[in-house]
């Protein structure tokens, strides 16, 4: 049966689920996975000779199970926007997990890779909170995490692919349409991307003169004569905000898994990160920029110091190969479907975004040696370096690369 999400502002009776009215359950239910398998505290324990070790492990896992039961009850309220039985937390650390430190990280990660509930987006809410504990891991434990992190990445859901509901309506609509048509006539852009500034209405007047200034002044005068009312639909606004938060959580959680992979210090894991960025870039997914942003964060946090010069050079070369194949402005999507109407289809240049990372990887730990010409040429090879002791000659006005 196909589930339909209504996106107009008319009153729609939502379906009844488990005896209560739900708004988002029709969205979340379509992502259901197979039924969860009960997790025993004895799972995966190789009994050591010391019984105190078994007792301590059981106590940790029992504590994790108890906390997850509470998180499951919270996640069940994600679709209940009117009268949730308990609050949903979109901040970390979660009050139930705030006291846990790095000594819990391996046990928490072990539990994260097992089934939790029957819904992948609700599971992501739970794992997003648990991930905060994994991030506190001791460096000596991080090397053991790679395969489990890969498994979690493979099990990631896509963002909720639903249209936002109509949040407001102008009355009368034809008057509002004329007002915004006139407002668009007053639009003035100052500067150049990415630092351009946009002005509209009276704020644009200091930046224009002559006929253009008179045109804007006439538009402002006409706008002042137009009267209309804006009616807001607060229930739809709550729905949209919840969808935005869930999708933001999905994207942040995926990026944190990539960050944690880099923290392992395992060259194989680091290369998988670059490969995943390449895969997302090739399919023109916004996720590619998300993942690269966490790679930047890892570099600035000193995580790349865990890798030797040869690994960093290989990562740089691989990332440059990805960038060379995406050195144009493209539309990067969220998912495979046509983007919903609310999504602004902005073009982005992945090569431009990756440029600094490519060269940072060659400079970290003194990785500054030129790459073999047969493997990868410099991205700015048409600009030869200045002779020793002489500054480079700046380009004349009007000149530049084609």
Phi, psi and omega per residue, in radians:
X1 nan 2.322 -3.107
X2 -1.488 2.330 3.125
X3 -1.641 2.299 -3.124
X4 -1.921 2.280 3.065
X5 -1.822 2.117 -3.126
X6 -1.443 2.343 -3.084
X7 -2.114 0.264 3.064
X8 -1.695 3.134 -3.051
X9 -1.684 0.127 3.110
X10 -1.296 2.814 3.136
X11 -1.327 2.116 -3.124
X12 -2.118 2.301 3.125
X13 -1.418 1.956 3.140
X14 -1.246 2.786 -3.098
X15 -1.185 2.762 3.060
X16 -1.643 2.207 -3.125
X17 -2.271 2.174 3.095
X18 0.936 0.594 3.032
X19 1.484 0.065 3.102
X20 -2.416 2.709 -3.138
X21 -1.308 2.341 -3.113
X22 -2.285 2.585 3.130
X23 -1.796 -0.896 -3.053
X24 -1.613 -0.158 -3.052
X25 -1.066 -0.539 3.115
X26 -1.168 -0.425 3.094
X27 -1.443 -0.823 -3.065
X28 -1.235 -0.542 -3.055
X29 -1.149 -0.514 -3.090
X30 -1.236 -0.152 3.139
X31 -1.750 0.203 -3.057
X32 -1.051 2.475 3.061
X33 -1.889 -2.912 -3.119
X34 -1.183 2.810 -3.111
X35 -1.058 2.495 -3.084
X36 -1.224 2.634 3.054
X37 -1.749 2.324 3.140
X38 -1.037 2.449 -3.102
X39 -1.832 2.077 3.123
X40 -1.594 2.500 3.131
X41 -1.189 -0.196 3.088
X42 -1.578 -0.097 -3.110
X43 -0.986 2.328 2.972
X44 1.102 0.246 3.106
X45 -1.553 2.155 3.000
X46 -1.689 1.818 -2.966
X47 -0.990 2.039 3.062
X48 -1.407 2.899 -3.108
X49 -1.166 -0.469 -3.084
X50 -1.501 2.005 -3.113
X51 -1.124 -0.416 3.118
X52 -1.181 -0.508 3.095
X53 -1.181 -0.729 3.101
X54 -1.095 -0.759 -3.123
X55 -1.086 -0.762 -3.136
X56 -1.140 -0.708 3.123
X57 -1.125 -0.727 3.117
X58 -1.121 -0.669 3.138
X59 -1.160 -0.706 3.120
X60 -1.125 -0.783 -3.091
X61 -1.221 -0.601 3.066
X62 -1.118 -0.716 3.105
X63 -1.102 -0.731 3.108
X64 -1.088 -0.769 3.141
X65 -1.071 -0.724 3.135
X66 -1.112 -0.756 -3.138
X67 -1.145 -0.689 -3.122
X68 -1.160 -0.620 3.077
X69 -1.036 -0.695 3.100
X70 -1.185 -0.697 3.120
X71 -1.164 -0.600 3.097
X72 -1.104 -0.743 3.127
X73 -1.106 -0.629 3.062
X74 -1.150 -0.822 -3.099
X75 -1.053 -0.538 3.103
X76 -1.134 -0.297 3.137
X77 -1.620 0.015 -3.129
X78 -1.038 -0.538 -3.111
X79 -1.628 -0.028 -3.111
X80 -1.782 1.691 -3.038
X81 -1.586 -0.358 -3.027
X82 -1.565 -0.888 -3.001
X83 -2.453 1.182 -3.125
X84 -1.139 2.481 3.141
X85 -1.226 -0.496 3.067
X86 -2.606 2.661 -3.047
X87 -1.182 2.574 3.034
X88 -1.686 2.344 -3.070
X89 -1.784 2.160 3.054
X90 -1.966 0.363 3.050
X91 -2.181 2.694 3.103
X92 -2.233 2.663 0.013
X93 -1.277 2.602 3.058
X94 -1.141 2.436 -3.112
X95 -0.915 -0.577 -3.127
X96 -1.309 -0.312 -3.045
X97 -2.016 -0.006 -2.992
X98 -1.068 -0.518 -3.069
X99 -1.501 -0.138 -3.097
X100 -1.379 2.412 -3.139
X101 -1.990 -2.874 -3.070
X102 -1.113 -0.384 3.141
X103 -1.174 -0.278 3.134
X104 -1.673 -0.112 -2.932
X105 -1.111 -0.785 -3.100
X106 -1.155 -0.699 3.115
X107 -1.183 -0.672 3.104
X108 -1.131 -0.777 3.128
X109 -1.098 -0.694 3.098
X110 -1.013 -0.671 3.129
X111 -1.328 -0.552 -3.099
X112 -1.107 -0.566 -3.083
X113 -1.388 -0.132 3.110
X114 -1.623 2.752 3.110
X115 -1.013 2.534 -3.132
X116 -2.040 -1.092 3.115
X117 -2.245 -2.873 -3.138
X118 -1.788 0.303 -3.084
X119 -2.442 2.174 -3.013
X120 -1.222 -0.594 3.129
X121 -1.281 -0.642 3.046
X122 -1.159 -0.668 3.068
X123 -1.062 -0.663 3.134
X124 -1.133 -0.660 3.050
X125 -1.000 -0.808 -3.119
X126 -1.168 -0.817 -3.105
X127 -1.178 -0.551 3.090
X128 -1.052 -0.719 3.088
X129 -1.219 -0.736 3.130
X130 -1.145 -0.532 -3.121
X131 -1.051 -0.489 3.118
X132 -1.096 -0.547 3.086
X133 -1.314 -0.726 3.120
X134 -1.039 -0.623 -3.134
X135 -1.132 -0.295 -3.133
X136 -1.574 0.130 -3.064
X137 -1.038 2.613 3.014
X138 -1.271 2.570 -3.104
X139 -1.042 -0.548 3.135
X140 -1.149 -0.379 3.140
X141 -1.635 -0.294 -3.000
X142 -1.183 -0.551 -3.104
X143 -1.104 -0.405 -3.108
X144 -1.473 -0.075 -2.964
X145 -1.635 -0.254 -2.938
X146 -0.901 -0.938 -3.052
X147 -1.120 -0.657 3.130
X148 -1.215 -0.649 3.089
X149 -1.127 -0.704 3.087
X150 -1.058 -0.745 3.131
X151 -1.084 -0.680 3.123
X152 -1.181 -0.680 3.121
X153 -1.108 -0.729 -3.141
X154 -1.149 -0.447 -3.131
X155 -1.621 0.136 -3.102
X156 -1.181 2.389 3.006
X157 -1.429 2.801 2.996
X158 -1.381 2.829 3.034
X159 -1.007 2.715 3.112
X160 -1.063 2.091 -3.098
X161 -1.656 1.312 3.123
X162 -2.278 2.672 3.058
X163 -1.348 2.485 3.025
X164 -1.216 2.550 3.088
X165 -1.370 2.730 3.122
X166 -1.142 2.176 -3.065
X167 -1.645 -0.367 -3.110
X168 -2.737 2.914 3.093
X169 -2.552 2.397 3.109
X170 -1.619 2.409 3.137
X171 -2.305 2.143 -0.112
X172 -1.350 2.528 -3.026
X173 -1.141 -0.570 -3.087
X174 -1.216 -0.555 3.095
X175 -1.224 -0.761 3.111
X176 -1.085 -0.680 3.132
X177 -1.085 -0.707 3.108
X178 -1.167 -0.688 3.122
X179 -1.039 -0.838 -3.094
X180 -1.291 -0.428 3.023
X181 -1.153 -0.753 3.117
X182 -1.181 -0.666 3.125
X183 -1.073 -0.671 3.120
X184 -1.099 -0.547 3.115
X185 -1.171 -0.378 -3.110
X186 -1.566 0.017 -3.053
X187 -1.185 2.208 3.113
X188 -2.263 2.294 3.120
X189 -1.851 2.240 -3.138
X190 -2.066 2.228 3.138
X191 1.602 -2.973 -3.064
X192 -2.239 2.658 3.120
X193 -1.037 2.584 0.002
X194 -1.573 0.211 -3.066
X195 -1.858 0.388 -3.140
X196 -1.209 2.679 3.114
X197 -2.129 2.379 -3.093
X198 -1.911 2.275 3.119
X199 -2.182 2.529 3.106
X200 -2.443 2.748 3.129
X201 1.151 -2.529 -3.096
X202 -1.115 -0.450 -3.129
X203 -1.132 -0.335 -3.109
X204 -1.508 -0.259 -3.040
X205 -1.053 -0.690 -3.132
X206 -1.099 -0.221 -3.036
X207 -1.871 0.149 -3.122
X208 -2.339 2.907 3.113
X209 -2.737 2.993 3.081
X210 1.123 -2.467 -3.090
X211 -1.068 -0.619 -3.139
X212 -1.128 -0.692 3.127
X213 -1.149 -0.710 3.127
X214 -1.135 -0.658 3.110
X215 -1.071 -0.764 -3.137
X216 -1.184 -0.720 3.124
X217 -1.076 -0.710 3.105
X218 -1.125 -0.707 3.127
X219 -1.129 -0.714 3.138
X220 -1.124 -0.708 3.125
X221 -1.111 -0.745 3.126
X222 -1.178 -0.661 3.113
X223 -1.059 -0.652 -3.126
X224 -1.142 -0.386 -3.123
X225 -1.486 -0.258 -3.075
X226 -1.551 2.314 -3.103
X227 -2.154 2.233 3.056
X228 -2.674 2.887 -3.090
X229 -2.048 2.529 3.081
X230 -1.915 2.068 3.125
X231 -1.764 2.197 -3.093
X232 -1.844 2.490 -3.136
X233 -1.871 1.686 -2.971
X234 -1.186 -0.560 3.098
X235 -1.136 -0.701 3.089
X236 -1.174 -0.626 3.106
X237 -1.107 -0.735 3.106
X238 -1.110 -0.703 3.101
X239 -1.053 -0.862 -3.107
X240 -1.090 -0.718 3.136
X241 -1.108 -0.660 3.130
X242 -1.178 -0.730 3.099
X243 -1.083 -0.746 3.128
X244 -1.056 -0.754 -3.103
X245 -1.160 -0.719 3.127
X246 -1.123 -0.770 -3.140
X247 -1.164 -0.660 3.063
X248 -1.087 -0.715 3.141
X249 -1.120 -0.730 3.113
X250 -1.035 -0.787 -3.092
X251 -1.214 -0.700 3.135
X252 -1.179 -0.735 -3.140
X253 -1.063 -0.754 3.112
X254 -1.069 -0.759 3.129
X255 -1.122 -0.646 3.131
X256 -1.202 -0.553 3.049
X257 -1.138 -0.712 3.087
X258 -1.103 -0.759 3.113
X259 -1.038 -0.778 -3.134
X260 -1.134 -0.607 3.069
X261 -1.051 -0.760 3.127
X262 -1.141 -0.558 -3.132
X263 -1.220 -0.258 3.125
X264 -1.141 -0.450 -3.073
X265 1.309 0.142 -3.121
X266 -1.560 2.049 -3.128
X267 -0.968 -0.613 3.137
X268 -1.125 -0.667 3.128
X269 -1.213 -0.707 3.134
X270 -1.082 -0.689 3.125
X271 -1.204 -0.564 3.066
X272 -1.120 -0.606 3.108
X273 -1.071 -0.850 3.136
X274 -1.112 -0.693 3.119
X275 -1.092 -0.699 3.121
X276 -1.170 -0.686 3.068
X277 -1.061 -0.738 3.107
X278 -1.101 -0.705 -3.137
X279 -1.121 -0.755 -3.141
X280 -1.197 -0.615 3.115
X281 -1.167 -0.752 -3.127
X282 -1.067 -0.623 3.130
X283 -1.568 0.160 3.061
X284 1.004 0.885 3.138
X285 -1.855 2.414 3.093
X286 -1.011 -0.452 3.131
X287 -0.941 -0.554 -3.136
X288 -0.997 -0.719 3.126
X289 -1.244 -0.645 3.080
X290 -1.035 -0.851 -3.080
X291 -1.148 -0.709 3.128
X292 -1.169 -0.563 3.106
X293 -1.133 -0.633 3.079
X294 -1.277 -0.488 3.053
X295 -1.185 -0.700 3.034
X296 -1.042 -0.785 -3.134
X297 -1.035 -0.738 3.123
X298 -1.091 -0.701 3.134
X299 -1.132 -0.772 -3.136
X300 -1.191 -0.470 3.123
X301 -1.465 -0.013 3.105
X302 1.505 0.178 -3.110
X303 -1.129 -0.550 -3.091
X304 -1.181 -0.232 3.072
X305 -1.150 -0.217 3.118
X306 -1.313 -0.193 -3.027
X307 -1.954 2.617 3.139
X308 -1.429 2.983 -3.045
X309 -1.068 -0.680 -3.116
X310 -1.126 -0.728 3.118
X311 -1.128 -0.764 -3.141
X312 -1.110 -0.666 3.129
X313 -1.142 -0.733 3.104
X314 -1.096 -0.725 3.109
X315 -1.089 -0.724 3.131
X316 -1.101 -0.782 -3.126
X317 -1.129 -0.720 -3.141
X318 -1.155 -0.724 -3.141
X319 -1.183 -0.611 3.087
X320 -1.133 -0.664 3.087
X321 -1.066 -0.698 3.083
X322 -1.118 -0.776 -3.088
X323 -1.123 -0.679 -3.138
X324 -1.120 -0.475 3.106
X325 -1.481 -0.047 -3.111
X326 -2.330 0.597 -3.082
X327 -1.519 0.830 3.069
X328 -2.533 2.909 3.081
X329 -1.504 2.029 -3.139
X330 -2.120 2.868 2.957
X331 -1.582 2.093 3.102
X332 -1.770 2.215 -3.007
X333 -1.723 2.930 2.974
X334 -1.901 1.783 -3.088
X335 1.529 -3.057 -3.048
X336 -1.720 -0.286 -3.088
X337 -1.379 2.951 3.021
X338 -1.078 2.384 -3.084
X339 -1.139 2.523 3.094
X340 -1.153 2.854 -3.029
X341 -1.078 -0.477 -3.087
X342 -1.333 -0.260 -3.031
X343 -1.478 2.135 -3.127
X344 -1.386 2.051 -3.055
X345 -1.442 1.430 -3.139
X346 -1.587 2.385 3.083
X347 -1.434 2.540 -3.124
X348 -2.414 2.670 -3.131
X349 -1.966 1.853 -3.087
X350 -1.146 -0.678 -3.117
X351 -1.046 -0.682 3.128
X352 -1.141 -0.716 -3.122
X353 -1.214 -0.562 -3.074
X354 -1.504 -0.204 -2.992
X355 -0.926 -0.883 -3.057
X356 -1.186 -0.633 3.115
X357 -1.115 -0.717 -3.135
X358 -0.985 -0.759 -3.089
X359 -1.506 -0.442 3.024
X360 -1.106 -0.702 -3.133
X361 -1.087 -0.471 3.130
X362 -1.466 -0.299 -3.102
X363 -1.741 -0.427 3.138
X364 -1.088 2.378 -3.101
X365 1.006 0.536 3.082
X366 1.339 0.350 3.119
X367 -1.376 1.412 -3.102
X368 -2.162 -0.003 -3.118
X369 -1.174 2.493 3.122
X370 -1.116 2.505 3.128
X371 -1.294 2.673 3.073
X372 -1.006 2.365 -3.078
X373 -1.067 -0.518 -3.092
X374 -1.328 -0.290 -3.070
X375 -1.698 -0.878 -3.089
X376 -2.774 2.197 3.092
X377 -1.568 2.776 3.128
X378 -1.107 2.515 -3.132
X379 -1.204 -0.343 3.109
X380 -1.980 0.715 -3.020
X381 -1.133 -0.317 3.134
X382 -1.405 0.005 3.082
X383 -2.046 1.602 -3.096
X384 -1.112 2.562 3.137
X385 -1.137 2.680 3.115
X386 -1.217 2.670 3.094
X387 -1.145 2.641 -3.107
X388 -0.958 2.233 3.112
X389 1.459 -0.046 -3.139
X390 -2.109 2.366 3.114
X391 -1.242 2.688 3.073
X392 -1.183 2.526 3.133
X393 -1.395 2.105 -3.128
X394 -1.167 2.617 3.116
X395 -1.186 2.488 3.105
X396 -1.280 2.750 -3.122
X397 -1.025 2.263 3.135
X398 1.673 -0.222 3.126
X399 -1.676 2.767 3.111
X400 2.925 3.050 3.136
X401 -1.277 2.492 3.106
X402 -1.360 nan nan
